[in-house]
Every structure is written in C-alpha cells, then in structure tokens.
Amino acid sequence: MLRPQRLTKFSVIGKKEDLKSVIELIHSKGVTQLIEYIPESDKDIPIGEPLGDANWVSDNLLKIRSLKKLLNIEDIDPYNGKKFNELELLSNLDSRITSMELEVTRESDSKAKIEKELSSLRQKLDSLSLYTDLGLPLELYQSYRSLDFFVGTGNKDLGQEIYKVTGNAVVVKGAHSNVYAVFVKKEESKQIKDKLDAMGFSEIPVIEGSGDPEVESNRIVSSIQKLEKKRKELETVLDNFKEKYSCEILAIEEVLEIMSMKSFAPLDMAMGKQTFILFGWISAKNFDSLKTELMELSGSLAIEKVKIGKGESIPTDLKNASIFNRLNGITETYSIPLYHEFDPTILFTTFFIIFFGLIVGDVGYGIAFMCLGALLYIKKVKGFVEFGLLVFLSGITTTLFGLFLYGDLLGIPFYQNAQYPDITWSHLLGVNIPVNSVIDKLSPEGIIVLFAISVLLGMLHLAIGFIISIVNEARHGAKHVMGRFGWLLLLFSVSLIIIRRLSTTPLISFLWVHLFYIYGQSIGVIGIPVPYMSLILLVMAIFLLVYGEGFLTIVELVTPLSNLISYLRIGALAVAKGGLVFEFYVILLPLIFSKNIGIMIAGLALTIVAQLFMFFLGSLSAGIQAIRLNYVEFGTKFFKGGGIKFNPFSFIRKYSYKAADDKAYKIVF
C-alpha cells in the first residue's frame, strides 16, 4: 500500500497473422504498458508498420475533430447516460460523417462568409465616420489628373503648417475631430507628403462611392443589421446541430481514438517478415492471467518474463487502498515516485487534512467545505473531482476539530468565552449549548497549547519521513542507513529541548511526567533547560552523520530545528484566523442587534462579506501551508521523485461501449 505495484517485464513473440488479435486482447484487458522498441543499429529488427486501417482511421478522425471544432463541442457527460454501440457507429461511419459534414459545413461556411462581410462593413463604417465629420461628398475623393489628395488624422496645427509650405493647397478639417482632407497639385504632392509624414499624419482608407457620407453610413448600418440577423439565424441552426450531434460526434471520436491506438501500436514493436516481438510492463499479479488468455488466443505465441536491465527505467503504478487511490494527484502534483520509492499518497493526504483541520477548525466552515467538496465530486466537475474529494475530507477534520477541540461555529464559541461572555452561541440564541472549548485560541494558555501540538505533530511528521528514508537507504548499504538514522536522532534531540521548554502546558506536562525517567534531568544552557538525554542523542547523531554522510554535514545540524519551527505556522495561523474572525464580530454584532433597521441590515451584509472573505482567506492559507509542510518539510526527507507514470495500453470509454459479442474492430479489414 505504501509501495507502487510490483511490475513484471514480459515479451510476446508470435506470427504476424496473430498480431491484430493480440493487440485487441491486450487493449481490452487494459493492464499492460507497451515498451517502445528502438533498433540500435541497421542490423536490428526494424519497427513495425501501422495496421491496414490506419489511414482510414486517421482521415475520419481528422474529419470528426473538424466537425467538433466547427460546432464548438466540449467534453460533456452523456445525455441521460446514453452511450453508443461501437458496432453500430462503425457500420455506416463514412456515410454518417459525410452527412454531418454536408449539413454542418454548409451552414458554417455561410456563417464564416457573413462574418467576413460584417468585418469589412464595420471597417468601412469606422472610416466613414471620419469622412462624415469632414462633410464632403464621397465623389470628391477620386483620382484627378492635376490633383492629389490625402485623408487622415493629424494634430491641430496641421493646416497652418501645410499653408506654410504652399499656398495652393486646400485643407478641410473635421467639425468634431482632427481629421483632415488635403488637396494639392501633383507637382507639390511629394513635398506635402513628406511634410505630413514628419507631422505624424496617419492616412485612412479611401472610400469609393458618391453622395453624402452620412447617407452611405446609414446604408451600411442597415446592411450590418440584416447580416447580423442572418448570422444569428445560422448560429441557431448550428446550435441545433450541436445539440443534435454532440454525443454522437464525441462517441465517434472516442471509437476512432481507440482504433487509432490499436492501428499504430505496431510502431512500438519489432517486426520481422513473418513474426513480431512485443515488450511490455504488467502488474506481477496480472501476468499469469494475461499469459493464459494469450495462449488460449493462439498456441503459436511465446509469452515470457524478461529480466529487467540494470538502470532500466521502470514505470510507477500507484495503487492505494479504497478512497486514497482517488487522491494520487496529491502525490503526482509533487512528482511521480520512482519505482523503488515509497508511495507517500496516504501520508500526504492524512497529514494534509489534519493540518488543514487544525488551522481552520470551525464547525460552520467545515460543513461548508464538505458541501463544496461533495458538490465538486458528485457533479464530476471537470478538473476538480479529485480536488473535491480532498476538500470534503478536509471539511470533516475541520468540523471535528471545530466541535471537539475549539468549540467554534463560524468563529463564535458555543458555550464559553472568558474575554467576551456575551459573544457565544449560548448567549446569542438564549439556549444552553454545553460544548466547551478545550483550546481557547484567543487566550495565552490556548496559544501555547496550540504551539505545543504543532511541535508534536511536526516531530511525528518528520520522524515518519526520516524512518521512511532509512528504509529507502537500506538497499544502498549500512553506511547510508547510519547517516539517515543520525538525522532521526538529531530530530529527537532537538524535539526534547522544545518539549522541555513547553513542559508547563497541560499536554506536554502529561507527556513529560510520564516519560521523565527516560529523559532524565536537565542542564541549563544559556538559560534554556536541555535534558541530558537530548545531549546524548546529539552526540550520537553527530557521530552517525559524520560517519554516514561526511564531515561537512555538521553545517546542516540546524535543519531539524528550522523544520520544527516551520510547523509552528499551524498554531499561528489557527490563532490568526480565530482572532480576526472574532474581532469582526466584536465590531459587527452591535450593528446587527441595533434597533435601527438600516444599521441592522448593513451589519448583516458586512458580516456576510466578512465571513466570505475569511472562508476564502482561511481555506487558501490553510491549503497552501498544509501542502508546503507535506512537500517541503516532510517530502524532502525521503522523496526523490522523477518517476514515469504507468500508462496502460487502454482507453476509458465515456460515450461508447462494445458489446461482448461485437467484432467491431475487425469489420474494417
């Protein structure tokens, strides 16, 4: 459970006439990852060629994806769970795709043509607005034998500057903008053009036509309105096509993708004139059953286990028990474990929800997290299903800690509050709610207890990390184990000093009294009580670290201390969140219970905004810090990552199905 699945490397050698059946069987089982065969020299057996239907599959896949893009179809849940039979889809696939292409392409092309025309008209309309401002008839903007003209925008002094160059120019300025029409003799055209360029003059397109520009603008506006109406009609038609064909197109694409996988599978195999060789990875527990089915398929096949080469990259197949198998993403986001590494998914998830729950620790927020997580998970919101499950589990711990540890609901204690006795649910509702706060986050004693819990959790978290690293290093020799064991002893040494310092808190005091004879007496070091056992562990740790990892490791002796200090953020954030929410109530509750209805409504509105703000801020900070403690403080102790995810030769169907007696794959040949 804490290790990736043990994989077996195997080979299949057989006749080429059995290749299609072998590919079909391996794909249907979905438990094998094919190993790409790469010839190392020209003398090696060459790679195989795609199966006979590859071109047909590729062409139709291209067509169906084009239709999918034209209709802007996204992955959706099948309507009412409806799925298409693969055999029925393939039996008339060519004609079906052609029919849909004709319908959709005709309307889509018409829409594209209209959109192109609309774009052209809008550009012309933008230019016409400037010509309208000039107030000249459009027929004046045409070619002359003795005149040139320039139309565009410039600065307000343009006319004066032109007249300084020549007195033969005619400059017309727009009534409401800095748009100009400049008419000059052809022999002075170049000189005026250079002057205009120097002044930053920007020409606009010449509009062909005649008459009043405003009349032409109105005509274009009318044309745009008609085209817009027609475009909307076409969009409605295309939307109807989308509604009608979405699931079918997605099902066809799915079937063709599956066929494409099978058709191009030989590119990963060695292929002789009469035989093929296939290599793959499979879970050790599945090898015998696959071998049996392949042998039943053809007696000429040879299926054997292959020895894994030294240094060969082995894919990692993460398989965890029950609910944790759906949370592999929390590990994969960090990195894929190497094949020989521990799979930290269960530990990452467990400590994440504990840290999150301790930081937020509120019944109201916990219920909100559970509802949000359940919604994301049940509705299968794309990209958020696994996240929803994690949020739901975090909501459970948040609720439990809020109820049994902090006694809080939406930041207000249920029963007791020494500093503000009026701000409790019992007082506000007038009902006795006997849920005491075991830890008062706003009292000095409660803060110390939270810090003590943070340190103990950090000690446990880091100790597990070091223990796993010791197990990992066991295959590298005793010297490496000694070095990792030294870090564990150093962690205990530092932890004892901190625990001794916090021994006045009820929780630590209990542990200290019952373990006193193990720890022994303490000695004062610069005013800090240091247990003798801590000094003994420190000496042993230094010796083991120097022996196992070298003398320079001494410069890193403060690492466990800095790691433990990082865990204080759990208590610090819990206190900060609780204090901030409570201060909101100190300010806003008097407004809510005001006799002025306006002030009361304002107080309620501000309270809702404050709660939403704290819900977002609390969840964000708690999530980030819980992830950080897992990835940075804990994961770096034993986790290297950089593995390759096991990618089985299979496809999870969503829109299609293949009946047990269907032979859909074979109809193409």
N, C-alpha and C positions, 0 to 999 in steps of 0.2 A: 504493500500500500504506500510505503514511503520510497519505493524504488520504481522507476519506469519498468514497463513489462519486458521480460526477457525475450529477446528476439533470436530467431534462427535464420541463417542464410542458407538458401537452397537453390538448386538448379533443376530445370526441366529440359530434357533433350527428347526430341521426337521428330516425326516426319512432318513435312510441310503441309500435307493434306489435313493434319490434325490441328494445325495452328489456330484456325478460326474457332474451333470448338474449345480449345484450351483457353484462349483469350476470353471467350464468353463465360466459361465456368469461373475463371479466376476473378473476373469483374463482378459476377453475380455474388460471389462469396464476400467480396469487399474486405478481405483481411490481409491482403498482400500488397507490399510496395515494390514495384518493379525497379530493378537496378539498371541504370543506363549502361549499356555495353559500349565501350570506346576502344576501337582497334588501336594498338600501339605501333603497328608498322603495316606496310603494304602486304606483308605475308600473312597477317592475321585474317581470320574470317571476317568478311565485311558485315556491316549492319544491314538489317532487313529493309524492305521497301513497304510503303503503305499498302493496305489491302485494296482489293479491286474497286471498292465503292468509295474510296477516299475523295476522289474528285467530285462525285455526285453529292456526297455529304457536305463538302466544303462549299460548293456552289449554292446549295439550298440553305445552308447555314448563313451564308452571306446575304441571301435574299430575305430570309426571315428576320435577320437583325436589322436590315434596312427598313423593313416594314415596322419593326418595333421602334426604331428611331423616328420614323415619319409620324407615327401615332403617339410618340412620347409615352410609351408604355414602361412603367416601372414594375419591379418585382412586387407582387401582391399576394395575399392569401387567396387560395382558390375560392370562387364563389360557392358558398354553401358546401364547401369541402369537395366540390366536383373535381374529378380527375379524368383524364382522357386515356383510353386504351391505346397502348403503343401500336398494336397491330392495325387498329382502325385508322390511326393517323397516317401510318406509312402506306396503307393500301392505295390511297389516292392522293398522295402528298404532292406530286408535281402539279396536278390539275388544281388542287386546293390552293397552293401557293400562287399559281398563276392567276387564279380567280381573284384572290385577295389583292394581288399586285395591281391588277387592272382597275379594281374599284378604288383602292386607296391612292394609287399613283395619279390617276386622272384628277381626283379632287385635290390632291396635294400639289400637283403641278399647277392647277388653276389658282390655288391659293398663293403659291410662290410667284406666279405671274402678276397677280393683283398686288401683292406686297411690293414687288419691284416697281410697278407702275405708281403705287402710292408714294414710294420713296422719291421717285422722280418728280412727282407733282408737288410734294412737300418742299423739296429743294427749290423748285421753280417758284413756289408761293413765298418762300423766305426771301428770295431775290426780288420778287415783285413788290414786296412791302417797301423796299428801298426805292424802287422805281416810282411807286405810288407817292412817296414822300417828295420826290423831285417834281411831280406834277406835269411831266412832259408826255406827249403821245408816244406810244411804242414805236411808231413808224420812223421817228427821228433817229432811232438807234439802228442805222443800217449803213452799208458801205457807200462812201462818197468818192467821186473822182478827185476832188481837190481838198477834202477834209478828212481828218482822223478824229476819233473821239475816245475818251477814257471815262469809264464809270466805276466808281468805287468809294471807299471811305478814307477820310484823312483828318488832319487836325483843323481847328477852326480858322487858322491863318492861311490855309491853302490858297484860297482865291487871291489874296493880296500878293502872295509870293509868285503866283503864276503871272499876274499882271506886271510884276517887276521884270519878268523875262521877256514878255511880249505883250503888246497892246492889242494884238489881233485875235486873242483867244476869247472864247465865250465860256464863262464859268457859271454853272447853275448849282445852287446849294439847296439841299433838302430843307423843308419847312421845320421839321422837328428833329433832325439828326444831322450828323456830319457826313452826309453822303453827297457826292459831287458828280456832276457831268461836265466834262471839259471838252470843248470843241476847238480844234486848232487846224491851221493849214498844214498840209502834208510835209512841206519843206521844214516846218518847225516842230514836227512830230517827235523826232528823236530827242531834241533838246528838252522839250516839255516832259517826255517820258523819263529822262534821266533826272529831271528836277523832281518829278513825282516820286520816283523811287527813293531819292535822297530824303524826302519828307515822310517816308513810311506809308505812302499811299497803297491801299490794298484794293485791287480790282475785283469786281464781282462779275459773274457770267452775264453775257449779253442775252437779253430776252427777245426772241423772234415773235413778231406779231404786229398788230396795229390797234389803234384806238386807245381809250383811257385805260391805264394800268389797273385802276380800281375795279373797272368792269371785268377785266381779264382775271383779276384775283377772285372776284365773286364766282366767276365761271369755274375756276379751278376748285374753289371750296365746294361748290355743288358736285363736281366730279368726284372729289375725295369722299364726300358723304355717301354717294352712291356706291363707290368701290368699297367703303368701309362696311356698308350694309351687306354687300355681296360676300365680303370676306367673312363676316360673322355667320352668314348662312353656310358657307363652306366649313367653317370651324365647327358648327353644329353637326354637320354631316360627318366630319372626321371624328368628332366626339362620340357620335353614334357608332361609327366603325370601331372606335377604341373600346366602347362598352361591349360591343358585339364580339370582337375578336381577341380581346386581351388575353384571356385564359388560354384560348386555343393557340395563339401565337407563342405564348410562354411555354406551353406544353410541347409544341413542335420544336422550339429552340432547345428545350431540355432533352428531348429524344435525340435530336441531331448532335448535341454536345456529347451525349453518351456514345452514340455511334462513332463520332469523331475520335473519342478516346480510344475506342477499340480498333478503329481503322488505322490509326497512326501508332499503335502500340509496338508494331514490329521495328520501328525506328530505334527502340531501346534494346533490341535483341541482336544476337549474332545469327546470321542466316547463310547456310551453305546452299548448294544446288538442290539437295533433297531433304535437308534437315534444318532444324532451328535449335538454338540454345537460349533459354530464358533464365535470368537470375533474379532473385527477389528476396525480400525480408518478410518474415511472418512471425507472429507470436508463437513461442515454443509450444503452447498448449493447443494451437490450431493446426500445427504442421501435419500431424498424423491424419486428421480428418480430411484435410485438403489432399494429401497424398492418396488416400483411399479413393476419393471421388475422381481424381485424375486417372488413377489406374483403372477404375471402372469405365471411364470415358474411352480409353484406348489402351490395350495391352502392350502397345509398342512404345509407350512413354517410359522414360527413365527419370525418376524423381529422387534426388539425393540431397542430403545435407552437405553444405560446403564449409570448409574451415575458414573462419574469419581471419583475414590477414592482419599482421601486426601494424598498428597505427591506422587501420581502416576506419573510416567514419561510419558509425552505426547510428541510424535514426533513433529518436526518442519517442516512445509511445506512452503518453501519460494516461494512466488508468487508475482512478481513485474510486473509493467506495461511495456508492449512493450519491448524495447531494454534492459531494466535493468534486465529483467528476464533471459537474456542470460549471465549476469555477476554476478550471485550468487556466483561464485567461489571466487570472491574477498573477500566475507564475510566468505565463508566456509573454505578458506585457513587459516583464523584467528581462527575461531571456529564457530560451529553451534549455532545460538541463542537459548536460552531457549524458550519454547512455549509462555511464557508470556512477553518475551522481545520485544523491538523494533527490526525490521529488518533494519540494517544500510546499506544495499547494495546500495541504491540510493545515500545516503550521502557519503559513501566511494568512490563510482565511481565518483560522481560530483567533490568532492574536490580533488581526485587524478588527474583527467585530468586538473583541474585548476592549481594545484601546479606544475604539470609536464610542462604545457604550459608556466607558468611564468618563470620557471627555464631555459628551453631550448630556448623558444621564438625566433624562426627563421623560415622564410618562407621556405627556402630550406630544412631544417631538417624536418619541419612539413609535407611538401609534401612527403618526403622520408618515414616518419613514416606512413602516410596514405596509401602509395603504399604497404609498407611491411605488414601493418595490413590487408589491403584488400586482399592481396595475401594469407596470412595465413587463413583468414576467408573464402574466396570464395573457395579456394582449399581444405578446410577442413583438413588441416594438422593435423595429429593425435596428440592430446595433446596440440595443440596450437590454436584451433578455438576460444575459449573464450579470450585467450591472444591476438589474432589477432584483435578482436573487440575492446579491450581496447586500443591497440596500435593505431588503426585507430582513435578512439575518441580523444586520446591524441595528435595525429597528427593535428586534426582540431584546438584544442585550441593552439597548438604550432604555427600553421600558422597564426591564428587570432592575437595572441599577437605579433608575429613577424612582422606582417603587420601594425597593427594599434597602437601598443604601442612602440615597439623598432625600427621599420622601418629597419629590417635587412634581408638580404638574404645571407646565407652561411657565416655569420659573418661580412659582409660588409654592411654599411648603404646605403640606396638608394640615399639619397639626400644631407645630410649634415654631416660633421664631423669637429668639430672645431679644433681638435688637428692635424688631418691628412686630409686636404681638398682634397688631390689627391686620397685618398683611399675611393671612393664612387662609386656606380654603375653608377651614372650620369656622373662622370668624366671618368671612365674606358670605358664606352660604347659610350661616346660622345652624349648621349641622356638625355634630362631633364626628370627625374622621380620625380615628386613632391610628394613623400611620406616621410613626416618628421618623425623624431624620437621624439615621445612625451617624452620618457625617454631615455636619453643617459647613457647607463650602464657604460661608461668609464669616466664620469665626476663626480666630488664630489657631485654636486646637484642631479644627477641621482641616485647615490648610496644611498643618504639619502632618496629620494623618494621611492626607492625600499624597503628600510628597513621599511619605514612608511607603505607601502602597506602590507608588510609581517606581521607587528604587527596588522594591522586592520583585515587581513584575519585570523590571529591566534585568535584574540579576537572573531570574528564571529564564527569560528570553535569551539572553546572551549565553547562559550556561548550556542551554539546549543547542545553540549554534556551535559552541566550542566542542561539545560532545559529538555532534554530527561530523565536525571537521576531523576529530580524532579517528572516527570510524572510516572516513574517507581516506585518511593518510595511512591506514593500516596496510594497504597493499603496496605502499611505497617504502616500507621498512620501519624499524623501531625508532630510528633517529628522527624521522619526521613526526612520528607519534609523540615522542618526548617533547618536541617543540610545541605542538598543539596543546599537549597536556599542561605545559608550562603556562600557556595563556589562561587556561581554565583555573589553575591555582592562583594566578595573579588576580583574576576576577574575584575569586573568593576572598583574597587578602584585602582588596580594596572595598569589597562589599561589607566585610566585617567592621571596617573602620566607620563606614557610613551608618551601618545598623547600630553600632555602639553609640554614635553621636545622636541618633534618633531614639535611643532606648527609653526615653521618658514618655513616648506616646504609648497608648494602651496596646496597640497591635504589636509594636516592636518590643515593648516591655514583656509581653507574654512570651514571645519567642526567646528573648534574651534570658529570662529567668529559667526557662526550661532547658536552654542549651548552654547555661552558664558554665557548667563544669567542662564542657567541650572547649569553649572559647578561652576559659581561664581569666586571669586578672588582666588589667590594662596598665599601660605606662603612658605618661604624658609626653607628647612630642609637640613642641611649640604650641602648647595649650590644648592640643587635640588628644583625647584618650584613644590609644592604639592598643588593641588586645594583643597579648603575647602570641596567640595563635596566628594573628594576622602577620606578625613579623616572621614567624616560622614559615608560613606559606609564601611570603615574599621571597625569602632566601631560596627556598626550594624552586620557586617559579623562575627566578633569575638563572639559577644553575641549569635548569632544563631548557630554558630559552637559548642560552648561550651554546649549550651542547647541541640542541636540535636545529637552531636557525642562525647561529653565528653571533659574534660579539656585538655587532652593530645593532642588534635587536634591542639592546639596552635603551637606545634613544627613543624607542616606542613604548616604554613602560607606562607612560601616562595614558595610553589608548583606552584601556578598560575604564579608567576614571572618567575620561571625556565621554565614553559611550554611556556610562551610567547617568551622568549629568544630563545627557540628551533626553533620558526618559522622564526627567522632572517636568518636561513640557506637558505630559499627560495631566498632572495635577494643576500645573499653572494655567493651562487652557480651560480646565474644568472650573477653576475659581474665576477666571476672567469672564467666561461665558455666564456663569451664575450671577456674578456681581453686576455685570452690565444689564442683564435682563431685569434683575431686581431693582436696579436704580431707575429703569424705565417705569416700573410700577410705582415707585415712590413719587415720581413726578406726575404720572398719568392717572393713577387711581383717584386722587382728589378731583380731577376733572370729570371722571366717569360718574362719580357719586355727587356731582354738583347738582343743585336744584335748577340750574339754568339748562334748558333743553338743548340750546345751541352748543354750550360748552360741553355738555354730556356727549353729544354726537361727535364733536371734534375730538374729545378724549378717546372715544371708542375707535374712531378712524385712525388716530395716531397710534393706538395700542395695536391695532391690526397691522399697520405698516411696520411698527417696531418688531412684532413677532415674526413677520415675514422676513424682515432684514436679519433677525437673529437665526431664523431657521436656515436661511441661505448661508450666512456667515459661519454659523456653528457647524453645519454639515461640511462646508468647504474646508475649514481649518482642521476639523477632526479627521476628515478623509485624507487630507494631504499629510498630516503628521503621522497618522496610523500607517500609511503607505511608506513614509520615509523611515520610520523605525523598523519596518519589515525589510525594506530594500537596503538601506544604508547601514544601520547598526547591526542588524541580525544577518541578513543575506550575505554580506561581505565576509562573514566568519567562515563560511563553508561552501558558498555557491560561486562557481565559476561561470557556468552557462556557456552559450555559444554552440549549443547542440543543434541538430537538424530534426525538425518535426517529422514524425512518421506520417507519411501521406499515402494512404491506401489507394490502390487502383480500383476506384469505385465512384459512385455518384449518388448523392442523396436526392431521391425524387421528391418533387413537390407538386407537380402539375400532371404527372402521367403515372401510369402503372403498367406492369407487364404481367398478364395472367400466366398462371403456371404452365398452361398448355400452349402459350403463344410461341411462335418461332419467328418473331418479327425481324430479328437480326438477319435471318437467312433469306428473306424474300428479295433482298437487293441483288443477290448473286445469281 
